[in-house]
Amino acid sequence: MTPPVSFSAATATLPRVVVERVRQDWLDWNGTGFPVAELPFSDEGFKEIQAAAERRLRRLLAIPDDYAVLLSQGGAYGHFAMVALNLAGPAGRAGYVDSGLWSRRAMDEAAKVCDVAVVASAADDDGFRRLPLPAEWRGDEGAAYCHVTTNESAEGLQFADFPAPGPGAVPLVADMTGDFLTRPVDIRRFGLIYASAQKSLGAAGLTIIIARRDLLERRRPPLPTVFDYARLDEARSRVNTPPVLAIHLAGEMLRWMEDEGGLAVLGERRRQRCRRLYAVLDGSSAFVCRAHGADRSASTVCFHLVRPERQAEFLDRAARAGLHHLAGHPAVGGCRAMLHNAHSDTDLDRLVELLDQFARA
Ligand SMILES: *Cc1c(COP(=O)(O)O)cnc(C)c1O
């Protein structure tokens, strides 16, 4: 039987070797006789796991030394408000690029704790089909930061590039949850990046924050202690109990990504795969991609059926072929395939074949 493949945009696909390694460690970590989950977070063993994960992340993304790597919780959704609290605060103001469902949610949460200004929007009557590119962003003098969602996972839109910060520029803050560790990025373009771990790094419960340290000094207390980014940095992300299992899994995922050759290799592989997918979708009369050509995501490929009443049949046929979780985000509808680093060429072949056959039938 062909193994089932997940294209879910909610959880990462895990490489088989990672699952096997983690299974061993979760039973007996490093010959200690203890499962990883039993390691107290003050234990040297856990500190070693955490430090190794951070070293790998720093190498993979070439994170400069003046940037902190923080391991937090709460998910990206939790940090929508936390980012605003830490960087703008109650009297502050922040600019937001309005690009899709996730940027709207980020804005709504930030608006609860600071003033929010929309610096650009590409919404039209049909929702979001293109991105407002940096040249269209209005500067906002009083803004503490400018927020961008690098990959709009519900609509299938992804920014290809980000502006280089000029002297005294408003720092760019990015929700990178939708395409974290899918391609190389120039960390210096950003003041702060945050991402939930479960879409590329394994399991929910861990949120990664990469922040230029001088920005963390701008915080305006009072802040909840565990979400005070400067405090997290001082305490090496151990203000309170970190999610030990999720961090262990993330460390093993990062090891695997390094073994695969790093983000340039994974990014190129992904580019080729998504080009194939979009070509099949564009070439068929059964499917339509709404996202504007240059803004199409290489992470979340979103498409609709020309005859929407046949979508249930399509998803059913996919599931019978072992291809799962292809339904789109409920708020947007349609279908969606998230391309995961751990997918094989065969997984892609199977999806392409399914689309082809369905279109011809
Ligand atoms: C999934 C997703 C989120 C939400 O992540 P949670 O971990 O559920 O909070 C936020 N932003 C983007 C771009 C996403 O794709």
The ligand as a Gaussian input file, in Angstrom:
#p B3LYP/6-31G(d) Opt

LIG

0 1
 C       -1.185000      29.186000      10.999000
 C       -0.814000      30.590000      10.997000
 C       -0.936000      31.372000      12.158000
 C       -1.534000      30.847000      13.453000
 O       -0.671000      30.028000      14.155000
 P       -1.126000      29.466000      15.591000
 O        0.030000      28.647000      16.023000
 O       -2.368000      28.650000      15.391000
 O       -1.353000      30.643000      16.482000
 C       -0.549000      32.694000      12.085000
 N       -0.040000      33.223000      10.962000
 C        0.092000      32.497000       9.830000
 C        0.659000      33.140000       8.620000
 C       -0.286000      31.167000       9.803000
 O       -0.153000      30.462000       8.672000

